[in-house]
Amino acid sequence: MTARAGFPLPDLTTSLPRLPFAADPETVTEAAALRTAEPGDIFHRLLRDQESPTTLLLARHVLAAFLPEPSEPSPSDAADVTDTADDIAERVGRVRGELAEDVGRLRDNAAETHEAVVRQRAPLALLGGCWLDTVSQPATQPSVVVNRLFGQHFRLLGAGQPERGQLRRRRRRLEDLGVYLPEIETADFLHRAEARPLTQWHACFHLALSRLPAAFLPEVVGVHFAMLALGVDDLLTGAPAALPEAELRETLAEYLEFTRSSPTGAEDRRRLLAAVTLVLRLEREHVAMLTEFAAWHAGLSPDARVAAIVARHAPFAGRQHRGVRIGRQRLTDWFAPSSGELDLPAFMREFRASPQLRPAADGSCRFLKSIKFGGPMFGIFDEREAAAFAAWAASVAAGDPPDPDLAPCTVGDGRAAVWSAALAGSAPQDIVTVPAAPTALDDDREFFHRLVNIEHHPHLLPHARERAEAGLAEAEELFVHGADGRHTDASWFDYTPESLLERVDRIYWDKLVDPYEPLTEIPDRDEVVFGQKTFALGSLIDGTWAYRIGNLGRRHREADTMLFSIYADEMGRGDLAKNHITIIHQVLASMSVHLPHIRQDAFLDQDELPDHLYGFSIHQISLALFPDSLYNEILGYNLGIEMFGLGRMRLHEIQKLRRHHFDISYEEAHLSIDNLSAGHARQSADIIVGHLDGVRRDAGPEAVQREWRRIWRGYASFAHFVEHELVQQIRTPQPATADLVI
């Protein structure tokens, strides 16, 4: 191996290398088959299945359908756009002005129509900013632009207080306008939002970008600026802008300035401009659809309003209606015809003439009574739908003629068909098929490098899962022997909140603080440098275990917010000077250790860091890739690594570094931020207690113990790497007593 020059700080990266997306044959086939799926199915796949290689490859197909391929020229309507931030902002501003007039007219509609429009827009409003979910990751940190974006992302999420975040503010605004929706990850979200196919396709684009932000960094910058600067959702609901336009423009200008010194700068600018152009097209397209939708909704007759409600509920009508007849057919047969399609106009004609709608002496009718409290259909229809039925019954009783045109809503379907065809025909040239069992897994350097660049190596996700599970299984041997650890105690104990906090306190005092005594002899320079090198690989991926915790769809637990806030602290909350990845590079540079970035091919050839330490970092990244299925283990691992930043080890390292005039900022940062009083160590314990308290309330005490075992093996998996001497001792056969020579 040969030494390579390190990458310079600050990291002015504007894009990562264009690499192929590698997948095994089964994944390639499965992802290709999904190209013809309905947009709602793709939406749910991208949102709810974030751990499979198929989802990453599907995201690539979706982006290919919406964005120009690398070999294609920029869209013709972007030809007048220059590459300065002011010019881009001016163009976006002009479109915002156009859309503001259209949105203003939408807001002038009657309350019921405005509510329907806002409901239709809700899937996009509640996705806002998702493209930044994992823009901060091992492959991209500590890029200056990534830190800028991450700082804004953290603020959009409420800076550790979700109720202050954009998502919750938008949800409250929707509710103020009468739109009540379940969480976006729920199975019936799109149904409850009554989302048209075009709305669903636009949402799929944003979700797809959120799955591959490192590979599409220029596009993320462009989409982020254009979406927030246009601010359609804020215009529609009358909410203030999420971020000041001046700040967004400053970030854009900074990025464009960096492209001028980048070898890929011209291409990066083209990609950014193409993304801006796409957003302008999509937002114009969607506002135009909302305008058409508002006109359709406002023009609905009472018959048409009821027909839409019937169509919406018909798929859920069960056998309980088999005794009810409308005309000559049972209700069950109307809603489950042999042809597979409900004849809505015929049903509405018969319903109008049915005894269920015949006015009674009190002015009501059998049907309206059935949907009120005490009736057999109470609770099926919400207040808005019940009001529509009442208005319709009154119009029928008044003798109003039936509506001859009950055609279903088709607003936006023409444009939706264009995107459907684009996805069906997408064939990205950068998708390559690789063997189902890669041959490079025995090489930890290569495996680590590919896990850092996981967006381009989805085929390795099953193998990362295997490595994580193997490390967790091996670590359980410390359930028996862990008390003998020097820095940790992973020995098993039955969980209670009190027992966990007692164990944490005991580890802190008995293992980390009380044994500390200042060093009387300081190792020589080479030994100190070598010691720092043994920690460096883990430090270069600081915070990685939690980088996917804050993704959209994973913010319903308080523990998610707390753990994501810890990750944000590790990344400096967008402040480059406080970013731990920046700091560790500065520390290494003070020792004349200059490393390539871990994402770069050159890192494979560096000869500064020992080979035998890659397993620890591979385990950490592997855990991070499965924030749903290995959530409990991540919570335990987080406790272990945050406590490790305290006490004897850190204080000794500071002594040694000071003696040789090396940078001590990384050690000092952890000694401070990880404190047991209120810092990450205490927060990590509180996260576990809070999470298990929720488990107890939702699933009972037996579930708590199952979850606890998984959490504690996550802690043990950290201890397993730290306590290598103890592990070696456990695995070394001890001589029998009879064989000892006295």
Rosetta blueprint (number, residue, H / E / L):
1 M L
2 T L
3 A L
4 R L
5 A L
6 G L
7 F L
8 P L
9 L L
10 P L
11 D E
12 L L
13 T L
14 T L
15 S L
16 L L
17 P L
18 R L
19 L L
20 P L
21 F E
22 A E
23 A E
24 D L
25 P H
26 E H
27 T H
28 V H
29 T H
30 E H
31 A H
32 A H
33 A H
34 L H
35 R H
36 T H
37 A L
38 E L
39 P H
40 G H
41 D H
42 I H
43 F H
44 H H
45 R H
46 L H
47 L H
48 R H
49 D L
50 Q L
51 E L
52 S L
53 P H
54 T H
55 T H
56 L H
57 L H
58 L H
59 A H
60 R H
61 H H
62 V H
63 L H
64 A H
65 A H
66 F H
67 L L
68 P L
69 E L
70 P L
71 S L
72 E L
73 P L
74 S L
75 P L
76 S H
77 D H
78 A H
79 A L
80 D L
81 V L
82 T L
83 D L
84 T L
85 A H
86 D H
87 D H
88 I H
89 A H
90 E H
91 R H
92 V H
93 G H
94 R H
95 V H
96 R H
97 G H
98 E H
99 L H
100 A H
101 E H
102 D H
103 V H
104 G H
105 R H
106 L H
107 R H
108 D L
109 N L
110 A L
111 A H
112 E H
113 T H
114 H H
115 E H
116 A H
117 V H
118 V H
119 R H
120 Q H
121 R H
122 A H
123 P H
124 L H
125 A H
126 L L
127 L L
128 G L
129 G L
130 C H
131 W H
132 L H
133 D L
134 T L
135 V L
136 S L
137 Q L
138 P L
139 A L
140 T L
141 Q L
142 P L
143 S E
144 V H
145 V H
146 V H
147 N H
148 R H
149 L H
150 F H
151 G H
152 Q H
153 H H
154 F H
155 R H
156 L H
157 L L
158 G L
159 A L
160 G L
161 Q L
162 P H
163 E H
164 R H
165 G L
166 Q H
167 L H
168 R H
169 R H
170 R H
171 R H
172 R H
173 R H
174 L H
175 E H
176 D H
177 L L
178 G L
179 V L
180 Y L
181 L L
182 P L
183 E L
184 I L
185 E L
186 T L
187 A L
188 D L
189 F H
190 L H
191 H H
192 R H
193 A H
194 E L
195 A L
196 R L
197 P H
198 L H
199 T H
200 Q H
201 W H
202 H H
203 A H
204 C H
205 F H
206 H H
207 L H
208 A H
209 L H
210 S H
211 R H
212 L L
213 P L
214 A L
215 A L
216 F L
217 L H
218 P H
219 E H
220 V H
221 V H
222 G H
223 V H
224 H H
225 F H
226 A H
227 M H
228 L H
229 A H
230 L H
231 G L
232 V H
233 D H
234 D H
235 L H
236 L H
237 T H
238 G L
239 A L
240 P L
241 A L
242 A L
243 L L
244 P L
245 E H
246 A H
247 E H
248 L H
249 R H
250 E H
251 T H
252 L H
253 A H
254 E H
255 Y H
256 L H
257 E H
258 F H
259 T H
260 R L
261 S L
262 S L
263 P L
264 T L
265 G H
266 A H
267 E H
268 D H
269 R H
270 R H
271 R H
272 L H
273 L H
274 A H
275 A H
276 V H
277 T H
278 L H
279 V H
280 L H
281 R H
282 L H
283 E H
284 R H
285 E H
286 H H
287 V H
288 A H
289 M H
290 L H
291 T H
292 E H
293 F H
294 A H
295 A H
296 W H
297 H H
298 A H
299 G L
300 L L
301 S L
302 P H
303 D H
304 A H
305 R H
306 V H
307 A H
308 A H
309 I H
310 V H
311 A H
312 R H
313 H H
314 A H
315 P H
316 F H
317 A L
318 G L
319 R H
320 Q H
321 H H
322 R L
323 G L
324 V L
325 R E
326 I E
327 G L
328 R L
329 Q E
330 R E
331 L H
332 T H
333 D H
334 W H
335 F H
336 A L
337 P L
338 S L
339 S L
340 G L
341 E L
342 L L
343 D L
344 L H
345 P H
346 A H
347 F H
348 M H
349 R H
350 E H
351 F H
352 R H
353 A H
354 S L
355 P H
356 Q H
357 L H
358 R L
359 P L
360 A L
361 A L
362 D L
363 G L
364 S L
365 C L
366 R H
367 F H
368 L H
369 K H
370 S H
371 I L
372 K L
373 F L
374 G L
375 G L
376 P L
377 M L
378 F L
379 G L
380 I L
381 F L
382 D L
383 E H
384 R H
385 E H
386 A H
387 A H
388 A H
389 F H
390 A H
391 A H
392 W H
393 A H
394 A H
395 S H
396 V H
397 A H
398 A L
399 G L
400 D L
401 P L
402 P L
403 D L
404 P L
405 D L
406 L L
407 A L
408 P L
409 C L
410 T L
411 V L
412 G L
413 D H
414 G H
415 R H
416 A H
417 A H
418 V H
419 W H
420 S H
421 A H
422 A H
423 L H
424 A H
425 G L
426 S L
427 A L
428 P L
429 Q L
430 D L
431 I E
432 V E
433 T E
434 V L
435 P L
436 A L
437 A L
438 P L
439 T L
440 A H
441 L H
442 D H
443 D L
444 D H
445 R H
446 E H
447 F H
448 F H
449 H H
450 R H
451 L H
452 V H
453 N L
454 I H
455 E H
456 H H
457 H L
458 P H
459 H H
460 L H
461 L H
462 P H
463 H H
464 A H
465 R H
466 E H
467 R H
468 A H
469 E H
470 A H
471 G H
472 L H
473 A H
474 E H
475 A H
476 E L
477 E L
478 L H
479 F H
480 V H
481 H H
482 G H
483 A H
484 D H
485 G L
486 R L
487 H L
488 T L
489 D L
490 A L
491 S L
492 W L
493 F L
494 D L
495 Y L
496 T L
497 P H
498 E H
499 S H
500 L H
501 L H
502 E H
503 R H
504 V H
505 D H
506 R H
507 I H
508 Y H
509 W H
510 D H
511 K H
512 L H
513 V H
514 D L
515 P L
516 Y L
517 E L
518 P L
519 L L
520 T L
521 E L
522 I L
523 P L
524 D L
525 R H
526 D H
527 E H
528 V H
529 V H
530 F H
531 G H
532 Q H
533 K H
534 T H
535 F H
536 A H
537 L H
538 G H
539 S H
540 L L
541 I L
542 D L
543 G L
544 T H
545 W H
546 A H
547 Y L
548 R L
549 I L
550 G L
551 N L
552 L L
553 G L
554 R L
555 R L
556 H L
557 R L
558 E H
559 A H
560 D H
561 T H
562 M H
563 L H
564 F H
565 S H
566 I H
567 Y H
568 A H
569 D H
570 E H
571 M L
572 G H
573 R H
574 G H
575 D L
576 L H
577 A H
578 K H
579 N L
580 H H
581 I H
582 T H
583 I H
584 I H
585 H H
586 Q H
587 V H
588 L H
589 A H
590 S H
591 M L
592 S L
593 V L
594 H L
595 L L
596 P L
597 H L
598 I L
599 R L
600 Q L
601 D H
602 A H
603 F H
604 L H
605 D H
606 Q L
607 D L
608 E L
609 L L
610 P L
611 D H
612 H H
613 L H
614 Y H
615 G H
616 F H
617 S H
618 I H
619 H H
620 Q H
621 I H
622 S H
623 L H
624 A H
625 L L
626 F L
627 P L
628 D L
629 S L
630 L L
631 Y H
632 N H
633 E H
634 I H
635 L H
636 G H
637 Y H
638 N H
639 L H
640 G H
641 I H
642 E H
643 M H
644 F L
645 G L
646 L L
647 G L
648 R H
649 M H
650 R H
651 L H
652 H H
653 E H
654 I H
655 Q H
656 K H
657 L H
658 R H
659 R H
660 H L
661 H L
662 F L
663 D L
664 I L
665 S H
666 Y H
667 E H
668 E H
669 A H
670 H H
671 L H
672 S H
673 I H
674 D L
675 N L
676 L L
677 S L
678 A L
679 G L
680 H H
681 A H
682 R H
683 Q H
684 S H
685 A H
686 D H
687 I H
688 I H
689 V H
690 G H
691 H H
692 L H
693 D H
694 G H
695 V H
696 R H
697 R H
698 D H
699 A H
700 G L
701 P H
702 E H
703 A H
704 V H
705 Q H
706 R H
707 E H
708 W H
709 R H
710 R H
711 I H
712 W H
713 R H
714 G H
715 Y H
716 A H
717 S H
718 F H
719 A H
720 H H
721 F H
722 V H
723 E L
724 H H
725 E H
726 L H
727 V H
728 Q H
729 Q H
730 I H
731 R H
732 T L
733 P L
734 Q L
735 P L
736 A L
737 T H
738 A H
739 D H
740 L L
741 V L
742 I L
